[in-house]
Each structure stands twice: as structure tokens, then as C-alpha cells.
Amino acid sequence: MKRIRNLILLLLGTACFPTNLLAQEEPNNVVVMDDGFQDHFYEALKQKSIENYDKAIESLEKCQKIQPENPVVYFEFGKNYLAQKKYKDAYDNFEKVTQMDPNNRWAWVGMYDVCYDTHDYNQAIVIVQKLIEFKEDYKEDLTSLYMNTQQFDKALELINELNEKFGKSDKRELYKADILKDARFQSAEKNHLLEQIKKFPKEESNYISLIYLYSQSNQEEKAMEVAKKLEKEIPTSDWAQVSLFKFHLNNSDGDNAVKAMNLVLPSAKIDAKIKHRILNEFLIFTKNNPKYEPDLDKAIGYFDQDKDVKVAKEIGKFYYSKANWNKAVKYLEMHLKNNSEDVEAQQLLLQAYTETMQFPILIQKAEALIQLYPTQPQFYYYAGLGYNQTGNFKKAASVLENGVDFVIDDVALEINFNIQLGEAYNGLGDAKKKEKYFIKANDLITKQKK
């Protein structure tokens, strides 16, 4: 009789597993084998270690003949086939191990490796759900698999479960942000956050996430309700100041509204959309309470780096639309200090100068703009208008005649050019040319009315 001895076999080497969940060593498995099995098995391990997988498989086939029901053999088959990227053979052998021993976690991991490498994420989900029975950390993998298979509802539910149990992670938060771009999933998330606020009333992040979601879906009243709850639970929160600002403004308490606003606007935690709404509300308040205009000017400074909305310009346009020309001038000039290339704002400012009868500065500004934009007829028009108003009719006629040729498909501007040319030649005492341009302007007006 042959001498029997124990052989310690490692069930798994380094697996090509896509996560960092398997840092622990494989379990040792003690099996009793005869010398022939042992020799072939050691040879298989040796050949696999030098990546000679075909010879390793030949030795394993000899082992299989000796012990056809030994799961260790099939497990090693699976590892060698996986290394060769013979995925079906690898999967079949790992699966055979799980049929022999359903609690062999490493064989399930081998099947997962195959599914992951072949992008068979739906089957990977089935396997990972089994692996979770061994180790809960595999839920992280399940989250990624749900994302890969676009099962966003299940992913969101699992992300929230893991966040509550283990705390948030950057990866899960990125997944969540991607999911919530789709409005279909926002309702479920809002309900989840409401429940979280009930359970953890001192956790500021839940309030912030919910306020952000409501703001993104233009549910400003609900966002304000959440901010008020936050104010009650965490009075020192920057987000609480959002509701405090609204409360003070509604009570015409400008001083305290300003205090709240000056905490909200520089805060990196507050969404830009909410900051713009606060500034707009304060602008309307300032219109009826002009003593707070210096506070409005300070507030505008918080938006200097805003690339999406030019706040000073928008305020200038607001006053322009209300025919409050002095205020329009002030804020348009403020905007143009750092945005001199904004042609629209320049034209609005020139009109505001005209309305406030600031003709010397109108001329200076328009002439400078002609040098920068020599094909923009509006700047010639305002320069000519300014020269007419200051009695420099010769200069007015010259600049207007130079600019009128650039007028294209703008009947209103052409009419104005001809009126100003008529005024210029009237001032120069040239009745013939005066009549010519006034008649031309009148003809254009008549034509425009038809």
C-alpha cells in the first residue's frame, strides 16, 4: 500500500478581480491524495506559476482521471482557462465547483471574474447577489453593476442604503449625481431625503441635497420650506440664512435682511441659482428703499466671477426698462469696467447718457467705440447726436455721413440717422440738405407704417 500523506493546496492565487474587496488570503484546504495525484498537481501549479497554462491543464487532466470528483481540480482548471481568456471553459469549471460545494466563495468569485471580463453584467449581478451572502462589501460591486446595466432605480436605493449604513463615498456620490440628472428619479430621492430629515434632523447635508433638488426642479416654495426647517434645527447653518433673508425681507427689516444676504452670497455651500434669486429680491426691495443701494452695490461684488450671469449688467437693464436712467448708467458703467467688449451694454449705456442729457461724455464714449468697432453704425449715430446737441454741427454731419452707409436692414436706425443729418445741416444753414434728409426720414416712416 502506498504511503498516505497530507497535501495542503491553495484554492486561489491572485485573481483578476475588479474591486479591492478580496485583499484577504484564500483559505487553506487539506485533502488526502495519493502520490500520483500529488505529483501531477504540483506540476500543474508549477506550470501555472510560469504561465505555461497548456501544460498546467495537461497535468490537471491527469489529476481529474485520478480524482474526478475533487473540486480543487476544477477550480484550478477555471483559473488556468481564465488566464488564457477561455472564458466559457473557465466559467464552466468554476460553476462545477459551486455545484459540488455551494459555499466555496472563491469559485463564485471566479465566475464573477469571467462575467466582469466579458462585460456580462446581468449575469454578474446574479453572482454578486450570492457573494453578498458571504461578504456584505460586495454591495459596492452591485451598485456599479446596476449603473452599468442602467438599473438606476435599484442603484439609487442601494446607494442610499450604503450611505446610511457606512457613510457617503465619492464614488457613490458621483453615481447618485448622474442618476438625479434624470427627473424620473428625483421624486424618489426627495421622499428619501424627507425621511432622512425626520430620522436625522441635525444632519445638514440632507437639507442641502433636498433644497438643491427642489431648486433644480423650480420648486422654490418647497426649497424655502426645507430651509426654514433647517433654520429651526441648525440656526448657524449658511442655508438657514436663506430662509432668514426671506423672512426679514417680508417684514421690511432691511438691516437684518442684509446681514443674512451677506452670509449667503459668499457661501460656497449655497447654489448659484438661489443666490441670484436672493439678489433679485433685494434689488426690488432696494428700488423702494434706496437707502440700501450701497448694500446692493456690495452684493454685486460677490458675482464678479460669475461667467453665466453678468449681475451688474442685468441690474442696469432692470433700471433701463423702468426708465430710471441714472441708475441704469451707474450699473451699466459698473459692468463695463470689466466687460468693455460687451457691445449690447455699450449701446444701452449710450442711450442712457442720451436720456440723461450727458452729451459730452456721450460724444467721448461713442468716438472711442467707433475706433474699436468701425462698422457699428449705432456708435456713429450717438456721436452725431451728441455733436448736434452740443452745437458742433459740422462734426455731426461728418460722423453721421460716415456711419449711415453701415446701416443694413434697420429702418428705425436709418430714420434716426436721417433726422440727425437734417438737424446737422439745419444747424449749418444748408436748407437744401436739411430738406433732403427730413423728407427721406419721413418717407421711411411712411413706408414703415404700411
Buried (B, 14 or more C-beta within 10 A) or exposed (E): EEEEEEBEBBBBEEBEBEBEBBEEEBEEBEBEBBEBBBBBBEBBBEBBEEEBBEBBBBBBEBBBEBBEEBBBBBBBBBBBBBBBEBBEBBBBBBBBBBEBBEEBBBBBBBBBBBBBBBEBBEBBBEBBEBBBEBEEBBBBBBBBBBBBBEBBEBBBBBBBEBBEEEEEBEEBEEBBEEBBEEEEBBEBBBEBBBEBBEEEBEBBEBBBBBBBBBBBBEBBEBBBBBBBBBBEBBEEBBBBBBBBBBBBBEEEBBEBBBBBBBBBBEBEEBBEBBBBBBBBBBBEBBBEBEEBBEBBBEBBEBBEEEEEEBBBBBBBBBBBEEEBBEBBBBBBBBBBEEBEEBBEBBBBBBBBBBBBEBBEBBBBBBBBBBEEBEEBBBBBBBBBBBBBBBEBBEBBBBBBBBBBEBBEEEEEBBBBBBBBBBBBBBBBEBEEBBEBBBEBBBEBBEEEEE
